[in-house]
Each structure stands twice: as C-alpha cells, then as structure tokens.
C-alpha cells in the first residue's frame, strides 16, 4: 500500500505528515524524519483493519516555509 508523505522544512527543522492518515512526526534533519515516519504510520494503523499491512512511503519535500510567530 503506497502512502504519500509531505515533508515540511522551516527554521525549526523538519516535520512530516501523511494526509488522510492523521499521522505526523518531526526531526532535526530530513533523514531523521524519514526514519521516524514508518513508526508513526504503524502506530496510526494499530487497532484498525490495516494493522500489519505492508506499506511503502513516498516522500515529497515541500519548499522552505517562513512562519510568522
């Protein structure tokens, strides 16, 4: 099952979301976010009919964002 992941980058680091699955993760580097996302997806699928299903993540790095505080 393919799962599309959007990766956001700002001055605080990286965060990623899998739209439609409601899972998010964050990290200091792109590599860290990519390593954490499979666990986030597994946790979201826990207790659902898709628990234990094999999935493949595809990552899309979005342009740098400036967030006004």
CNS distance restraints for C-alpha pairs under 8 A (distance, minus, plus):
assign (resid   1 and name CA) (resid  53 and name CA) 7.70 0.50 0.50
assign (resid   1 and name CA) (resid  54 and name CA) 6.35 0.50 0.50
assign (resid   1 and name CA) (resid  55 and name CA) 4.47 0.50 0.50
assign (resid   1 and name CA) (resid  56 and name CA) 6.03 0.50 0.50
assign (resid   2 and name CA) (resid  55 and name CA) 5.64 0.50 0.50
assign (resid   2 and name CA) (resid  56 and name CA) 4.75 0.50 0.50
assign (resid   2 and name CA) (resid  57 and name CA) 5.92 0.50 0.50
assign (resid   2 and name CA) (resid  58 and name CA) 7.20 0.50 0.50
assign (resid   3 and name CA) (resid  18 and name CA) 6.98 0.50 0.50
assign (resid   3 and name CA) (resid  55 and name CA) 6.80 0.50 0.50
assign (resid   3 and name CA) (resid  56 and name CA) 6.03 0.50 0.50
assign (resid   3 and name CA) (resid  57 and name CA) 4.91 0.50 0.50
assign (resid   3 and name CA) (resid  58 and name CA) 6.27 0.50 0.50
assign (resid   4 and name CA) (resid  18 and name CA) 6.09 0.50 0.50
assign (resid   4 and name CA) (resid  19 and name CA) 7.46 0.50 0.50
assign (resid   4 and name CA) (resid  57 and name CA) 5.93 0.50 0.50
assign (resid   4 and name CA) (resid  58 and name CA) 4.99 0.50 0.50
assign (resid   4 and name CA) (resid  59 and name CA) 6.21 0.50 0.50
assign (resid   4 and name CA) (resid  60 and name CA) 7.60 0.50 0.50
assign (resid   5 and name CA) (resid  16 and name CA) 6.55 0.50 0.50
assign (resid   5 and name CA) (resid  17 and name CA) 5.63 0.50 0.50
assign (resid   5 and name CA) (resid  18 and name CA) 4.59 0.50 0.50
assign (resid   5 and name CA) (resid  19 and name CA) 7.12 0.50 0.50
assign (resid   5 and name CA) (resid  57 and name CA) 6.67 0.50 0.50
assign (resid   5 and name CA) (resid  58 and name CA) 5.91 0.50 0.50
assign (resid   5 and name CA) (resid  59 and name CA) 4.82 0.50 0.50
assign (resid   5 and name CA) (resid  60 and name CA) 6.19 0.50 0.50
assign (resid   6 and name CA) (resid  16 and name CA) 5.51 0.50 0.50
assign (resid   6 and name CA) (resid  17 and name CA) 5.41 0.50 0.50
assign (resid   6 and name CA) (resid  18 and name CA) 6.39 0.50 0.50
assign (resid   6 and name CA) (resid  19 and name CA) 7.73 0.50 0.50
assign (resid   6 and name CA) (resid  59 and name CA) 6.04 0.50 0.50
assign (resid   6 and name CA) (resid  60 and name CA) 5.06 0.50 0.50
assign (resid   6 and name CA) (resid  61 and name CA) 6.25 0.50 0.50
assign (resid   6 and name CA) (resid  62 and name CA) 6.87 0.50 0.50
assign (resid   7 and name CA) (resid  14 and name CA) 6.85 0.50 0.50
assign (resid   7 and name CA) (resid  15 and name CA) 5.81 0.50 0.50
assign (resid   7 and name CA) (resid  16 and name CA) 4.28 0.50 0.50
assign (resid   7 and name CA) (resid  17 and name CA) 6.65 0.50 0.50
assign (resid   7 and name CA) (resid  59 and name CA) 6.77 0.50 0.50
assign (resid   7 and name CA) (resid  60 and name CA) 5.88 0.50 0.50
assign (resid   7 and name CA) (resid  61 and name CA) 4.74 0.50 0.50
assign (resid   7 and name CA) (resid  62 and name CA) 5.89 0.50 0.50
assign (resid   8 and name CA) (resid  14 and name CA) 5.59 0.50 0.50
assign (resid   8 and name CA) (resid  15 and name CA) 5.29 0.50 0.50
assign (resid   8 and name CA) (resid  16 and name CA) 5.96 0.50 0.50
assign (resid   8 and name CA) (resid  61 and name CA) 6.35 0.50 0.50
assign (resid   8 and name CA) (resid  62 and name CA) 5.46 0.50 0.50
assign (resid   8 and name CA) (resid  63 and name CA) 7.20 0.50 0.50
assign (resid   8 and name CA) (resid  64 and name CA) 6.99 0.50 0.50
assign (resid   8 and name CA) (resid  65 and name CA) 7.39 0.50 0.50
assign (resid   9 and name CA) (resid  13 and name CA) 5.75 0.50 0.50
assign (resid   9 and name CA) (resid  14 and name CA) 4.52 0.50 0.50
assign (resid   9 and name CA) (resid  15 and name CA) 6.63 0.50 0.50
assign (resid   9 and name CA) (resid  61 and name CA) 7.86 0.50 0.50
assign (resid   9 and name CA) (resid  62 and name CA) 7.14 0.50 0.50
assign (resid   9 and name CA) (resid  63 and name CA) 7.07 0.50 0.50
assign (resid   9 and name CA) (resid  64 and name CA) 5.10 0.50 0.50
assign (resid   9 and name CA) (resid  65 and name CA) 6.18 0.50 0.50
assign (resid  10 and name CA) (resid  14 and name CA) 6.48 0.50 0.50
assign (resid  10 and name CA) (resid  64 and name CA) 5.60 0.50 0.50
assign (resid  10 and name CA) (resid  65 and name CA) 5.04 0.50 0.50
assign (resid  10 and name CA) (resid  66 and name CA) 6.15 0.50 0.50
assign (resid  10 and name CA) (resid  67 and name CA) 7.42 0.50 0.50
assign (resid  11 and name CA) (resid  65 and name CA) 7.93 0.50 0.50
assign (resid  11 and name CA) (resid  66 and name CA) 7.31 0.50 0.50
assign (resid  12 and name CA) (resid  28 and name CA) 7.61 0.50 0.50
assign (resid  13 and name CA) (resid  26 and name CA) 7.71 0.50 0.50
assign (resid  13 and name CA) (resid  27 and name CA) 6.27 0.50 0.50
assign (resid  13 and name CA) (resid  28 and name CA) 4.78 0.50 0.50
assign (resid  13 and name CA) (resid  29 and name CA) 6.37 0.50 0.50
assign (resid  14 and name CA) (resid  26 and name CA) 5.63 0.50 0.50
assign (resid  14 and name CA) (resid  27 and name CA) 5.38 0.50 0.50
assign (resid  14 and name CA) (resid  28 and name CA) 5.95 0.50 0.50
assign (resid  14 and name CA) (resid  29 and name CA) 6.10 0.50 0.50
assign (resid  14 and name CA) (resid  30 and name CA) 6.29 0.50 0.50
assign (resid  14 and name CA) (resid  33 and name CA) 6.82 0.50 0.50
assign (resid  15 and name CA) (resid  24 and name CA) 7.14 0.50 0.50
assign (resid  15 and name CA) (resid  25 and name CA) 5.62 0.50 0.50
assign (resid  15 and name CA) (resid  26 and name CA) 3.99 0.50 0.50
assign (resid  15 and name CA) (resid  27 and name CA) 6.28 0.50 0.50
assign (resid  15 and name CA) (resid  33 and name CA) 6.63 0.50 0.50
assign (resid  16 and name CA) (resid  24 and name CA) 5.51 0.50 0.50
assign (resid  16 and name CA) (resid  25 and name CA) 5.40 0.50 0.50
assign (resid  16 and name CA) (resid  26 and name CA) 6.16 0.50 0.50
assign (resid  16 and name CA) (resid  33 and name CA) 6.73 0.50 0.50
assign (resid  16 and name CA) (resid  37 and name CA) 7.52 0.50 0.50
assign (resid  17 and name CA) (resid  22 and name CA) 7.30 0.50 0.50
assign (resid  17 and name CA) (resid  23 and name CA) 5.77 0.50 0.50
assign (resid  17 and name CA) (resid  24 and name CA) 4.45 0.50 0.50
assign (resid  17 and name CA) (resid  25 and name CA) 6.77 0.50 0.50
assign (resid  18 and name CA) (resid  22 and name CA) 6.36 0.50 0.50
assign (resid  18 and name CA) (resid  23 and name CA) 5.71 0.50 0.50
assign (resid  18 and name CA) (resid  24 and name CA) 6.68 0.50 0.50
assign (resid  18 and name CA) (resid  41 and name CA) 7.95 0.50 0.50
assign (resid  19 and name CA) (resid  23 and name CA) 7.59 0.50 0.50
assign (resid  21 and name CA) (resid  41 and name CA) 7.56 0.50 0.50
assign (resid  21 and name CA) (resid  44 and name CA) 7.05 0.50 0.50
assign (resid  22 and name CA) (resid  44 and name CA) 7.47 0.50 0.50
assign (resid  23 and name CA) (resid  40 and name CA) 6.05 0.50 0.50
assign (resid  23 and name CA) (resid  41 and name CA) 6.31 0.50 0.50
assign (resid  23 and name CA) (resid  44 and name CA) 6.49 0.50 0.50
assign (resid  24 and name CA) (resid  37 and name CA) 7.44 0.50 0.50
assign (resid  24 and name CA) (resid  40 and name CA) 6.69 0.50 0.50
assign (resid  25 and name CA) (resid  33 and name CA) 6.53 0.50 0.50
assign (resid  25 and name CA) (resid  36 and name CA) 6.66 0.50 0.50
assign (resid  25 and name CA) (resid  37 and name CA) 6.20 0.50 0.50
assign (resid  25 and name CA) (resid  40 and name CA) 6.75 0.50 0.50
assign (resid  26 and name CA) (resid  32 and name CA) 7.86 0.50 0.50
assign (resid  26 and name CA) (resid  33 and name CA) 5.62 0.50 0.50
assign (resid  26 and name CA) (resid  36 and name CA) 7.81 0.50 0.50
assign (resid  27 and name CA) (resid  32 and name CA) 5.44 0.50 0.50
assign (resid  27 and name CA) (resid  33 and name CA) 5.14 0.50 0.50
assign (resid  28 and name CA) (resid  32 and name CA) 6.63 0.50 0.50
assign (resid  28 and name CA) (resid  33 and name CA) 7.68 0.50 0.50
assign (resid  29 and name CA) (resid  33 and name CA) 6.46 0.50 0.50
assign (resid  30 and name CA) (resid  34 and name CA) 6.20 0.50 0.50
assign (resid  31 and name CA) (resid  35 and name CA) 6.16 0.50 0.50
assign (resid  32 and name CA) (resid  36 and name CA) 6.24 0.50 0.50
assign (resid  33 and name CA) (resid  37 and name CA) 6.09 0.50 0.50
assign (resid  34 and name CA) (resid  38 and name CA) 7.65 0.50 0.50
assign (resid  34 and name CA) (resid  59 and name CA) 7.92 0.50 0.50
assign (resid  36 and name CA) (resid  40 and name CA) 6.60 0.50 0.50
assign (resid  37 and name CA) (resid  41 and name CA) 6.27 0.50 0.50
assign (resid  38 and name CA) (resid  42 and name CA) 6.18 0.50 0.50
assign (resid  38 and name CA) (resid  57 and name CA) 7.70 0.50 0.50
assign (resid  39 and name CA) (resid  43 and name CA) 6.13 0.50 0.50
assign (resid  40 and name CA) (resid  44 and name CA) 6.37 0.50 0.50
assign (resid  41 and name CA) (resid  45 and name CA) 6.25 0.50 0.50
assign (resid  42 and name CA) (resid  46 and name CA) 6.21 0.50 0.50
assign (resid  42 and name CA) (resid  51 and name CA) 7.32 0.50 0.50
assign (resid  42 and name CA) (resid  52 and name CA) 7.76 0.50 0.50
assign (resid  45 and name CA) (resid  49 and name CA) 7.79 0.50 0.50
assign (resid  45 and name CA) (resid  50 and name CA) 5.85 0.50 0.50
assign (resid  45 and name CA) (resid  51 and name CA) 4.97 0.50 0.50
assign (resid  45 and name CA) (resid  52 and name CA) 7.77 0.50 0.50
assign (resid  46 and name CA) (resid  50 and name CA) 7.67 0.50 0.50
assign (resid  46 and name CA) (resid  51 and name CA) 5.04 0.50 0.50
assign (resid  46 and name CA) (resid  52 and name CA) 7.81 0.50 0.50
assign (resid  47 and name CA) (resid  51 and name CA) 6.14 0.50 0.50
